[in-house]
Amino acid sequence: MRKVSLIFLISSLLFGCVNTKLTVSWTQENIQAKEYKNLGVNVMFPSDPNRLLVEESITSEFNKSGVNSTITFYSFPLAGKKDIVKNLNYEPGELKKLIVEKIKANKIDALLIVTLLDAKQEERYVKKGIAFTAYYDPTYPVYNQTYYDYYSYVYNTTYSTGYYTTETTYFVETNLYDIETEKLLWTAQTQTENMSCLAEEAKQFAKIIVKDIIEKDVLIVK
């Protein structure tokens, strides 16, 4: 009995910080699965270390599952940098054009965009938070946009940098786009509560979304 309790205690210490769950996912109707040669992973978090960690976790999980993928951290250095992008004063359509050019230059044929929708706390301190949609709504305009429209949209709506504590609940949206057709193939929302170990949460998050994408037959696995 004592041995069983000890094993349970050790397991709790090792895995207790993993608190991410999938709340909803949606796949395009009548989708024709394709084999993508280079699936780009773009995480739009304001923190560079956090962004790189999550991008590497997702690409690692994709590659282990037989889907060739790559991080976009160095190709899109301003991803998630809302204030910097605003100060650059891009002309209408200029940011979209730059995104398309980068995608072509890196020969990316599918793009996964990960966005922080909101962060909530009991003792709330959220800087410029936005309302969280807890389900996929196909009538909501953002879901009928191209990948570059969505990328640009994020800069005007994403939750901006604030104070994080372990009591915070994070809501993240992940969208997968086909570059050739510019269509949204798959979207999901996840919820993470009381995060105390980002590295473990990143791995868990990657496993959850990659597993769902593969199970939904959105793409062909080698």
N, C-alpha and C positions, 0 to 999 in steps of 0.2 A: 504493500500500500504506500509506504514511504517512497519507494522507488518510483512508482507511478506519479506521485505528487511532485517529485523532483523533476521528472521528465516534463511534466506539464508546466512547471515554473520556468525551466530553461527555455521551453518553446515560447512561452509568453514573453520572455525577455528578448528573444531573438526576433520574433515576428509580431510582437504587440504593437509596433509602430505602423503597421500596414493597415490603413483605414480607408482605402479607395474602393469605390463600387460604381458599377455602371448603372445609371438611372434610366436611360432610354437610348435606343439606337434605331436608325431608319436606313433603308436601302432603296435606291431608285428601282422603280418597277421595270420588269422586262429587261433587266440589265444583262448585257453580254460580257461575261468575264473575259479579261484580257491578260496577257503576260506582259508585265511592264519591265523594261530593261533598267530603268533608273527612277525609283520612287523617291522623291525629295521629301524630307521631313523638316518642317518649318515651325518652330515653337516661338510664339510671340509673347514672351515674358519680359518684363523690364530688367530683370537681373540676368546678366550675361552668364555667370556660373550656373544658375538654375536652368537657364535655357539650354546651355551646352549639355548639361547632365541629362536632361530629359530627351533631347535629340539623340544623344548617344545611346540611351536606354532603348528608345523606340527602334532605331536602326539596327541595333544588336538583335532585338527580338525578331524583327522582320527577316534579317539575314539568316538567323537560326531556323526560321520557318520556311526558308526557300524563296524569299522575295528579296531581290536585289534593291537595296535602298542606301541613301546617303544623307548626311546632315547638310543643312544649308547655312550653318552658323557663320562660316567665313564668306559665303556668297551674298548673304543678306545681313550685313552687320548692324543695320538699323531696325531690324525686326523687333517690335515691342518698344522701341524708343519713341514713344508718342510725342513727347515735348520737343525732341530734336527734329523730328520730321516736320512738325508744325512750324518750327523756326526756319526751316529751309524754304518755306513758301513756294512749294511746287505749284505750277500752273495746272488748271483742270486737265486731267488725263495724263499728265506727265509722269506721275508716280506709277500709274497703271502700265505705261509704256516701258518704264524702267524694269518693272517686275517681269513683264513678258520677255524683254531682252535677256535678263538674267537667267530665266528659265530655259530659253533656247540655247544660250551660251554654255550652260551646264548639262545640256541634253537630258533634261528632266521630262519624263513622259507622264508622270502622275505626281500630284502634290498633296501632302497631308499637312493641314494647318491646325495647330493647337493653340487655342485662345483661352485666356482667363476671363470668364464672364463676370464673376463676382466673388466677393469674399465677405462673409458675415460673422459677427461675433456677438456674444451675449452683452458684453459691455462694448458697444459698437464704436469703433473708430475706423471709418472707411472713407478714404479720400476720393471724392467724385465717383462713388460706386454707381452701378447701373442696375436696373431691374432684371431679375433672373427669370428666364422662361424655362420652366421645369419639364418641358416636353417639346418634342419636335412638332412644329406647326408649318405645314407646307404652304400656307397662305401668307406666312410672314415673308416680306420682300427679300430679306437677306438670303433665303434659301433658294431663290430663283436667280441668283447672280452668278457670274463667272468667278474663277479663283482669284483673279486680280481685282475684281470689284469687292469681293469679300475681304481680301487683304487690305485694301484701302479703307473699307468700312470699319475695320477693327481699330484704326487709328483715331476714329471719331467716337468710339463707344467703349473701348476696353477700360476695365478698372485700372486706375493708375496707382503708382507706388504709395503705399501707406505703411502702417505699423502692423506687423504680423506677430501673432502669438499662437501657442499650441491649441488654444480654444477656438481658433478660426476655422470656419468651414469654407472650403474652396470649391467653386463650381467651374468646371472646365468643359469647353466644347471642342470637338475634334471633327474636322471636315476633310473628306478625301475627294479630290478632283481629278478628272481625266483631262490632260492638257490638250489633246487633239480636239476633243469635242467641247471642252471648257465646261462640262457639266459636273454637277455635284453627284457623286456616286453613292456616298455613304456619309452619315453624320451621327454623332453620339455625344451624350453629355454624361459626365462623371462627377461624383461628389467625394471630397476627401475631408474627413473630420479629425480634429485633434492631431494634426501631423507633427511628429517629433523626430522623424528620420527621413529626410528628403531622398536620400539615395535609395532606400528601400521602397518608398512610395513611388519613385520614378520607375523602378523595375516592375512593381505591381501594376502601375498605370499602363506601362508598355504591354505587359502580358494581356491585360484586359482588352485593350483596343485592338491589338493584333489578332488575338483569338477571335474576337467578334467579326472582324473584317474577313478573316479566312473562313469562318463558319458560314458567313452569309454569301460565300462564293462571289465576292466582289472582284477578285482577281485570281489569276491562275498561278498556282504554286508549283515551282519546279520539282 
